[in-house]
Amino acid sequence: MNYLICYDIRDKKRLVSVHNAVADCAMSVQLSVYYAAIDEQQLTGLCNKLNGIIDQKVDDIRIYPVKSFSECESIGRSRLATMLFDD
């Protein structure tokens, strides 16, 4: 499956931990927004890991199922393209 993972983390230390956990299995498409092509078991593992990091009273993580990256619509230059092609 393909997922869009978005997060808003209030504490810098937790933010770095969430970023590292998500970046291990997904690619960045915008700041705090990642695209992951992972199976259900990997998603469950990621969710369990993130639950151990965040403060559920103030932090917010959203995971949306999406089409494959090549089928997604994009308007403007993507952050991924900027990272790959800018000097």
C-alpha positions as CSV (number, residue, x, y, z in Angstrom):
1,M,0.0,0.0,0.0
2,N,0.9,3.6,-0.4
3,Y,0.5,6.2,2.3
4,L,0.9,9.9,2.9
5,I,2.3,10.5,6.4
6,C,2.0,14.0,7.8
7,Y,2.9,15.2,11.2
8,D,2.9,18.2,13.5
9,I,5.0,17.7,16.5
10,R,5.3,20.4,19.2
11,D,8.6,19.4,20.9
12,K,11.9,19.6,19.0
13,K,13.3,16.4,20.5
14,R,10.1,14.4,19.7
15,L,10.1,16.0,16.2
16,V,13.6,14.8,15.5
17,S,12.6,11.3,16.7
18,V,9.4,11.2,14.6
19,H,11.3,12.5,11.6
20,N,14.0,9.8,11.9
21,A,11.4,7.0,12.4
22,V,9.3,8.1,9.3
23,A,12.4,8.9,7.2
24,D,13.6,5.3,7.7
25,C,10.7,3.9,5.6
26,A,9.4,6.9,3.6
27,M,10.6,9.7,1.3
28,S,10.1,13.3,1.9
29,V,7.7,15.2,-0.4
30,Q,7.3,18.3,1.6
31,L,8.3,19.5,5.1
32,S,6.7,17.1,7.6
33,V,5.0,15.2,4.7
34,Y,6.2,11.8,3.6
35,Y,5.2,9.2,1.0
36,A,5.6,5.5,2.0
37,A,5.2,2.4,-0.1
38,I,5.0,-0.1,2.8
39,D,2.9,-3.2,3.7
40,E,0.4,-3.5,6.5
41,Q,3.0,-5.1,8.9
42,Q,5.5,-2.2,8.3
43,L,2.7,0.3,8.8
44,T,1.7,-1.3,12.1
45,G,5.4,-1.3,13.2
46,L,5.7,2.4,12.3
47,C,2.5,3.3,14.2
48,N,3.7,1.4,17.3
49,K,7.1,3.2,17.1
50,L,5.4,6.6,16.7
51,N,3.0,6.0,19.5
52,G,6.0,5.5,21.8
53,I,7.5,8.8,20.8
54,I,4.7,11.4,20.6
55,D,2.7,13.2,23.3
56,Q,-0.9,12.3,22.2
57,K,-2.2,15.5,23.9
58,V,-0.3,17.9,21.7
59,D,1.2,16.1,18.7
60,D,-0.6,15.1,15.6
61,I,0.3,12.4,13.0
62,R,-2.0,11.6,10.1
63,I,-1.6,8.6,7.7
64,Y,-3.7,8.6,4.6
65,P,-3.8,5.8,2.0
66,V,-3.0,7.2,-1.5
67,K,-2.4,6.2,-5.0
68,S,1.1,5.3,-6.1
69,F,3.5,8.2,-6.3
70,S,3.5,8.2,-10.1
71,E,-0.3,8.5,-10.2
72,C,-0.6,11.4,-7.7
73,E,-1.4,14.9,-9.0
74,S,1.1,17.7,-8.3
75,I,0.9,21.4,-8.9
76,G,4.1,23.4,-8.9
77,R,7.6,22.1,-8.3
78,S,7.8,19.4,-5.7
79,R,10.2,19.5,-2.8
80,L,11.5,16.1,-3.9
81,A,12.3,17.4,-7.4
82,T,14.1,20.4,-5.8
83,M,16.2,18.0,-3.6
84,L,17.1,15.8,-6.5
85,F,17.8,18.3,-9.3
86,D,18.9,21.6,-7.7
87,D,22.6,22.3,-7.4
